[in-house]
């Protein structure tokens, strides 16, 4: 299993820190929406 703690600490200390707050909501939204890339055929 990967340890992402260093990655998140790095982001939390720079201009991308706001992204950590919205990321869970973005992931949840992406999972519910169909994407052309994910469709087979």
C-alpha positions as CSV (number, residue, x, y, z in Angstrom):
1,X,0.0,0.0,0.0
2,X,1.2,3.5,-0.8
3,X,1.8,6.1,1.8
4,X,0.6,9.4,0.5
5,X,1.1,11.4,3.7
6,X,4.2,13.2,2.3
7,X,2.3,14.1,-0.9
8,X,-0.6,15.6,1.1
9,X,1.7,17.5,3.4
10,X,3.5,19.0,0.4
11,X,0.2,20.1,-1.1
12,X,-1.1,21.4,2.2
13,X,1.8,23.8,2.4
14,X,1.6,25.4,-1.1
15,X,-0.9,27.2,-3.3
16,X,-2.8,24.0,-4.0
17,X,-4.0,23.6,-0.4
18,X,-7.6,24.6,-1.3
19,X,-7.7,21.5,-3.6
20,X,-7.5,19.2,-0.6
21,X,-10.8,20.6,0.6
22,X,-12.7,20.2,-2.7
23,X,-11.1,16.9,-3.8
24,X,-13.4,14.5,-2.0
25,X,-16.5,16.2,-3.5
26,X,-14.9,16.2,-6.9
27,X,-14.2,12.5,-6.7
28,X,-17.7,11.7,-5.6
29,X,-19.1,13.8,-8.5
30,X,-16.9,12.2,-11.1
31,X,-17.9,8.7,-9.9
32,X,-21.6,9.5,-10.5
33,X,-21.2,11.0,-13.9
34,X,-20.6,9.0,-17.1
35,X,-17.5,9.8,-19.0
36,X,-16.8,9.1,-22.7
37,X,-13.4,7.8,-21.8
38,X,-14.8,5.1,-19.5
39,X,-17.4,3.8,-22.0
40,X,-16.5,0.8,-24.0
41,X,-17.6,0.3,-27.6
